[in-house]
Amino acid sequence: MTETLTATRRGIRALVLVVLGLGLTSPAIGQTVGAVSPDVAITPDVVYGHKDGMALTFDVFKPARPNGAAVLHVVSGGWVSRWSLPTQLPVGIRDFYQQLLDRGFTVFAVRHGSSPRYVIPEIVPDVRRAVRFIRMTASRYGIDPNRMGVTGRSAGGHLSLMPGTASDAGNPASEDEVLRVSDRVTAVVAYYPPVDLDPTAGAVVTERPSKRFPALNFDLADVPAVSPIRHVSPDDPPTLLIHGNKDELVPIGQSEKIHRAFQDHRVTTQFVVIEGAGHGFQGDDAKRADRATVEWFVKHLAPTS
């Protein structure tokens, strides 16, 4: 009985964390789900690494007429990365994927080790590893490793900005062949992302420890390493930022701050402000944001001569 009650409490806690999460990207109770068009080839649960005996996975959506470029979507809300059937995507995400697929992009739905088990300094390496793995196996998926974009929403936006601003060429001395590969990407789109995780910077929450977002409960000495704003440099890829000016969870000042940093370093960047929108876009706001994202990738992931 005690074990059953403990398991039940854990289940309730996980549900609460999902409901409270940043920019949900996985189905929740009562959420409408659907599948992409039937001519899309789906490869589910590709293992790109292991963590504490568990597999790290992504799903691949390949269009009937691929253009040779890839878009990685970091599935993360509140640094919680939930699994769902690739044929049962939340309708908003399904429609977003379909827009990318219709333009020929191969889409990778990347999941990472989740909060509350892992904190952000333990999560960031998962996303970077996924980029390395997909680059290493690019020929398997018919993509150009030099035409890879990454996008995410809220926590996923933060995690998308990390390989954008803090990538490296890989470690040629590593015994792990994946870690010998670069995690550099070609373009980034981040929706309402936390960019500075210093509690005094006004991103997400200021109290520590945080009950609402356990992923933030890490040593403050690690803040610079996992804050994209600390890594902006002139060689960063073209980056689009999208944020609502009524966001009370991740203030728009977070995107404004990194947008200015990109401009100061002469990085190609654009900032789309959704007037009147809060955290998470709906209806026409979501359509506007998704259209801007697709066009950004069309422009910056085009084949080079």
Stockholm file with secondary structure:
# STOCKHOLM 1.0

chainA/1-305         MTETLTATRRGIRALVLVVLGLGLTSPAIGQTVGAVSPDVAITPDVVYGHKDGMALTFDVFKPARPNGAAVLHVVSGGWVSRWSLPTQLPVGIRDFYQQLLDRGFTVFAVRHGSSPRYVIPEIVPDVRRAVRFIRMTASRYGIDPNRMGVTGRSAGGHLSLMPGTASDAGNPASEDEVLRVSDRVTAVVAYYPPVDLDPTAGAVVTERPSKRFPALNFDLADVPAVSPIRHVSPDDPPTLLIHGNKDELVPIGQSEKIHRAFQDHRVTTQFVVIEGAGHGFQGDDAKRADRATVEWFVKHLAPTS
#=GR chainA/1-305 SS CHHHHHHHHHHHHHHHHHHHSSSCCSCCTTCCEECCCTTSEEEEEEEEEEETTEEEEEEEEECSSCCSCEEEEECCBTTBCCCCCTTSEEHHHHHHHHHHHHTTCEEEEECCCCTTTSCHHHHHHHHHHHHHHHHHTHHHHTCCTTSEEEEEETHHHHHHHHHHHHCCCCCTTCSSGGGGSCCCCSEEEEESCCCCCCGGGTSSCCCSSCSSCGGGCSCGGGTGGGCGGGGCCTTCCCEEEEEETTCSSSCTHHHHHHHHHHHHTTCCEEEEEETTCCSSCCHHHHHHHHHHHHHHHHHHSSCCC
#=GC SS_cons         CHHHHHHHHHHHHHHHHHHHSSSCCSCCTTCCEECCCTTSEEEEEEEEEEETTEEEEEEEEECSSCCSCEEEEECCBTTBCCCCCTTSEEHHHHHHHHHHHHTTCEEEEECCCCTTTSCHHHHHHHHHHHHHHHHHTHHHHTCCTTSEEEEEETHHHHHHHHHHHHCCCCCTTCSSGGGGSCCCCSEEEEESCCCCCCGGGTSSCCCSSCSSCGGGCSCGGGTGGGCGGGGCCTTCCCEEEEEETTCSSSCTHHHHHHHHHHHHTTCCEEEEEETTCCSSCCHHHHHHHHHHHHHHHHHHSSCCC
//
